[in-house]
Amino acid sequence: MNKSGMFNNGVWVIKKLRASIPEDPFEVLINGESMGMTKLLSFAKRVSDTSRFPQVLVLYSSGYLRLKAGADPTPPLPFGQSLVLGPAIFGTSASCPKKTLFFHPQLERVSIDTFQLNQGNTGRMLIRITGSPVTHLRKSGTTSQIMELTWLLTLEEPQDLTTTLHVAGTFEFTEDVIPDPLQTKTFESVRLLQVSTMFIDNARHDVDALRLHTGNDIVTLPYDPSLANLLLPVTPGSLNPAMPMFDSIHTDDAGRPNGNTPSYRIRINSITGPTTGPILVRAFFNRSQNLRHDNMGIWAFQQAPALIKKGTTEASATPLSRMLMHIPWSKLKLDHMRQSGSSERLDHRS
């Protein structure tokens, strides 16, 4: 794999990597200076009192990102599941009258600000992301070509057991959109955020359970091959409205082919825009046996109007974290998401 280092302050290393994905490359800027184009960007952080720089975050031009904690044991901590920058919509639009899953963005620009790092080059890093303009998107049927999208990612100082990433998005619909009524009934049509991962069986997986924090309870759903091709949970329930949160977890320290992959905790801090009502989490995996393809999607659903008018905006914020212990964790916060206005197999596995 060819690598191109762009930033190294002795604590953080940012590199462009090669990725065999169909999406176009995006421009990278560091502190306002253009560093060229890439399809894959990696962030590595030095482990204190060592010369080792394990990766903690990677970002693809398709809007997939992966996160892991800052420790560097032997063997190294692997990446596993991905967050897909959202939202995603299944439905029709003025330019796409055929039912379409507008699944993921095409990134145009990633601007990294290191000025918030303190004198010792520790602290948080800001990452501003702009989706490609609608007029530049390929009509692939999977890109989010019905919205203008921007995100602000705040990467907190990675710790040995956890890394926290705050994701704040602002979205504006560029045409009228109708979420599919049938998929709305099954809580699939409007996805505030998505996780892409893999579960085949108890030996082959990157995650093996879903944990939902409901109003007064915590519900854990262990995955089993017999649940393939079902929308899960079979009886859906809403997240605690005071603190909507769920965990996509890996309860053992194994799992082919990647091993001790991290868990994600996702908390939705705020949402403003046309979506209203309870937030429900759904999961789906198919019977694929391919270890290099994600076969599972997990998403957070909230009700949208039957017609989302052009010019509608929405904002959302979520913290995501990955904390790696026996159960490896990673925390992701969606702090605030603005929506302007079937599960897909994902092929961005390393």
C-alpha positions in Angstrom: 0.0 0.0 0.0 1.5 3.3 -1.0 1.6 5.9 1.7 2.0 9.7 1.5 2.7 11.5 4.8 1.4 15.0 5.0 1.6 16.0 8.6 3.9 14.8 11.5 4.4 16.9 14.6 6.0 14.1 16.6 2.7 13.2 18.2 0.2 13.1 15.3 0.8 11.7 11.9 -1.7 12.2 9.0 -1.3 10.2 5.8 -2.9 9.7 2.5 -3.4 6.0 1.7 -4.5 4.1 -1.4 -8.0 2.5 -1.5 -9.5 0.4 -4.3 -13.0 1.9 -4.1 -15.1 3.4 -7.0 -15.7 6.8 -5.4 -13.7 9.8 -6.5 -10.9 11.2 -4.4 -11.3 14.3 -2.2 -9.1 17.3 -1.6 -7.2 17.4 1.8 -6.3 20.7 3.5 -4.2 21.0 6.6 -4.4 24.3 8.4 -5.6 25.9 5.1 -2.9 24.4 2.9 -3.9 22.0 0.1 -2.2 18.6 0.4 -3.6 17.1 -2.8 -6.1 14.4 -3.4 -6.8 11.0 -1.9 -9.5 8.4 -1.4 -8.4 7.4 2.1 -7.0 9.4 4.9 -5.5 8.1 8.1 -4.8 9.7 11.5 -2.3 8.1 13.8 -1.4 9.1 17.4 1.9 8.3 19.2 1.6 6.1 22.3 3.1 8.0 25.2 6.8 7.2 26.0 7.2 5.1 22.8 7.9 5.7 19.1 4.8 3.8 18.0 2.0 5.5 16.1 -1.1 3.3 15.8 -3.9 4.5 13.6 -7.0 5.7 15.5 -9.2 7.0 12.6 -9.5 6.4 8.9 -11.8 8.3 6.5 -12.8 7.1 3.0 -14.1 9.3 0.1 -17.4 7.3 0.3 -18.1 8.8 3.8 -17.2 5.7 5.7 -15.0 6.2 8.7 -13.5 3.8 11.2 -12.3 4.5 14.8 -10.3 2.6 17.4 -8.7 3.3 20.7 -5.2 4.7 21.2 -3.5 1.6 22.7 -0.9 -0.4 20.8 -0.8 -3.9 22.2 0.6 -7.0 20.5 -1.0 -8.0 18.3 -2.2 -4.5 17.2 -5.8 -3.5 17.6 -7.6 -3.9 14.3 -10.3 -1.8 12.7 -13.7 -3.3 12.3 -17.1 -1.7 11.8 -17.6 1.6 10.0 -19.8 4.6 10.6 -21.4 5.9 7.4 -21.8 9.7 7.5 -25.5 10.4 7.1 -28.3 10.8 6.7 -29.6 8.3 4.2 -33.0 8.2 2.5 -34.9 5.5 0.7 -37.5 7.0 -1.6 -38.0 9.0 -4.7 -37.1 12.6 -5.7 -37.8 15.1 -8.4 -34.7 13.8 -10.4 -35.0 10.2 -9.4 -38.6 9.0 -9.8 -37.6 5.4 -9.3 -37.3 4.2 -5.7 -33.7 4.7 -4.7 -31.6 4.3 -1.5 -29.5 7.5 -1.3 -27.1 5.7 0.9 -23.7 7.5 1.4 -22.0 10.7 0.4 -19.2 11.4 -2.0 -16.7 13.6 -0.1 -15.3 16.6 -1.9 -13.0 18.3 0.7 -11.6 17.4 4.1 -10.1 20.4 6.0 -8.1 19.6 9.1 -7.4 22.2 11.8 -4.6 21.3 14.2 -4.5 24.7 16.0 -6.5 23.5 18.9 -3.7 21.1 19.9 -1.9 22.3 23.0 1.8 23.0 23.4 2.6 19.4 23.7 0.6 18.6 20.5 -2.1 16.8 22.5 -5.8 17.7 22.7 -8.5 17.7 20.1 -8.4 18.0 16.3 -11.1 19.5 14.1 -12.0 17.9 10.8 -14.4 19.8 8.5 -15.9 17.7 5.7 -17.8 18.9 2.6 -19.8 16.6 0.4 -19.5 16.9 -3.3 -21.9 19.3 -5.0 -25.0 17.6 -6.3 -24.1 18.6 -9.9 -20.8 16.7 -9.6 -22.2 13.4 -8.3 -22.3 10.3 -10.5 -25.9 9.1 -10.8 -25.0 5.9 -9.2 -28.2 5.5 -7.2 -26.3 5.2 -3.9 -24.8 8.6 -3.3 -26.7 11.2 -1.3 -27.3 13.3 -4.4 -30.5 14.9 -3.1 -28.7 16.9 -0.4 -25.9 19.3 0.2 -24.0 18.0 3.2 -21.3 19.2 5.6 -19.9 17.8 8.8 -17.7 19.0 11.6 -15.8 16.1 13.3 -14.1 16.8 16.6 -11.5 14.1 17.4 -10.8 14.0 21.1 -7.4 12.9 22.5 -7.3 9.1 22.1 -6.9 7.1 25.3 -5.7 3.6 25.7 -9.3 2.2 26.2 -11.4 4.7 24.2 -11.4 7.3 21.5 -14.3 9.8 21.2 -15.4 11.5 18.0 -18.1 14.1 17.9 -19.9 14.3 14.6 -22.1 17.4 13.8 -23.8 17.5 10.4 -25.8 20.1 8.5 -27.8 19.0 5.5 -30.0 20.8 3.0 -32.3 19.1 0.5 -31.8 20.3 -3.0 -35.0 18.9 -4.4 -38.3 17.6 -3.2 -38.0 14.1 -1.7 -40.7 11.5 -0.8 -39.6 8.8 1.7 -40.9 5.4 0.7 -44.2 4.8 2.7 -43.7 1.1 3.0 -40.1 1.5 4.3 -41.4 4.2 6.7 -43.7 1.6 8.2 -40.8 -0.7 9.0 -38.6 2.2 10.2 -36.1 2.1 7.2 -36.8 5.1 5.0 -35.0 7.9 6.9 -31.7 6.9 8.5 -30.1 9.6 10.7 -26.9 7.6 10.7 -25.7 4.1 9.7 -23.2 1.5 10.8 -21.7 -1.0 8.4 -20.3 -4.2 9.8 -20.2 -8.0 9.4 -21.7 -10.9 11.2 -21.8 -14.4 9.8 -21.7 -16.7 12.8 -20.1 -17.0 16.3 -16.7 -17.6 14.7 -16.8 -15.0 11.8 -17.8 -11.5 12.8 -16.7 -8.0 13.7 -19.7 -7.5 16.1 -22.0 -10.0 17.7 -24.7 -8.1 19.6 -26.8 -4.9 19.6 -27.5 -3.1 22.9 -30.4 -0.6 23.1 -30.8 1.9 25.9 -34.6 2.3 26.1 -36.7 4.4 28.5 -36.1 2.4 31.7 -34.2 -0.6 30.5 -31.2 -1.9 28.6 -32.1 -4.5 25.9 -29.3 -6.7 24.5 -29.8 -8.6 21.2 -27.2 -11.3 20.6 -26.9 -12.1 16.9 -27.4 -15.6 15.6 -27.2 -17.0 12.0 -30.9 -17.9 12.3 -31.7 -14.1 12.4 -30.4 -13.5 8.9 -32.7 -11.6 6.5 -34.9 -10.4 9.3 -35.3 -6.8 10.4 -34.1 -6.6 14.0 -35.2 -6.3 16.7 -38.2 -8.2 15.6 -40.3 -6.1 18.0 -38.7 -2.6 17.7 -38.7 -0.2 20.6 -37.6 3.4 20.9 -34.5 4.7 22.5 -34.6 6.7 25.8 -35.7 10.2 24.6 -33.7 11.9 27.4 -30.5 10.3 26.1 -30.9 8.4 22.8 -28.0 5.9 22.8 -27.1 2.4 21.5 -24.1 0.1 21.3 -22.9 -2.0 18.4 -20.8 -4.4 20.4 -18.2 -7.1 20.1 -18.4 -9.2 23.3 -15.5 -11.5 22.7 -11.9 -10.9 21.8 -11.9 -13.0 18.6 -13.8 -13.2 15.4 -12.4 -14.0 11.9 -10.9 -12.4 10.0 -10.0 -9.3 12.0 -9.8 -10.5 15.6 -10.5 -8.1 18.6 -12.4 -5.4 16.7 -13.8 -2.5 18.7 -17.4 -1.8 19.8 -19.2 1.5 19.1 -21.3 3.5 21.5 -23.4 6.0 19.7 -25.3 8.8 21.5 -27.5 11.2 19.6 -27.2 14.6 21.4 -29.6 16.7 19.3 -31.6 16.8 16.1 -33.3 19.8 14.6 -35.3 19.7 11.3 -38.2 17.9 9.8 -37.8 14.6 11.5 -39.8 14.2 14.7 -40.9 11.6 17.3 -39.1 8.6 18.9 -35.8 7.3 17.5 -35.7 3.6 16.8 -32.7 1.5 15.9 -32.9 -1.3 13.3 -30.4 -3.9 12.1 -30.3 -6.3 9.2 -27.8 -8.8 8.0 -27.9 -11.3 5.1 -26.5 -14.8 4.6 -23.3 -13.7 2.8 -20.3 -15.9 3.7 -17.8 -13.4 2.2 -15.3 -12.3 5.0 -14.3 -9.2 3.0 -17.7 -7.7 2.5 -19.9 -6.1 5.2 -23.2 -7.9 5.3 -24.8 -6.0 8.1 -26.4 -2.6 8.4 -27.5 -0.8 11.6 -29.3 2.5 11.5 -31.2 5.0 13.6 -34.6 6.0 12.3 -36.8 9.0 12.9 -40.1 9.9 11.3 -40.0 12.4 8.4 -43.0 14.1 6.7 -44.5 12.4 3.7 -42.9 15.1 1.5 -39.6 16.8 2.3 -39.6 20.0 0.4 -36.6 21.4 -1.4 -34.6 23.8 0.9 -35.5 21.9 4.1 -32.6 21.8 6.5 -31.7 19.6 9.4 -28.8 19.4 11.9 -27.7 16.6 14.2 -24.9 16.0 16.6 -23.6 12.6 17.8 -20.6 11.4 19.8 -19.1 8.1 18.8 -16.7 6.3 20.9 -14.7 3.2 20.8 -13.4 1.9 24.0 -11.2 -1.2 23.8 -11.1 -3.5 26.8 -12.2 -7.1 26.8 -15.1 -5.5 25.0 -13.4 -3.1 22.8 -15.1 0.3 22.8 -15.2 3.3 20.6 -17.6 6.2 21.3 -19.3 8.2 18.5 -21.3 11.3 19.4 -23.7 12.7 16.9 -24.1 16.1 18.5 -26.3 17.7 16.0 -27.7 16.8 12.6 -29.5 19.0 10.2 -31.4 17.4 7.4 -31.8 19.7 4.5 -34.0 17.9 2.2 -33.0 -2.7 3.0 -29.7 -2.8 4.0 -26.8 -2.2 1.7 -23.7 -4.4 1.5 -20.6 -2.4 1.9 -17.3 -3.2 0.3 -14.8 -1.0 2.1 -13.1 -3.7 4.2 -9.3 -3.7 4.5 
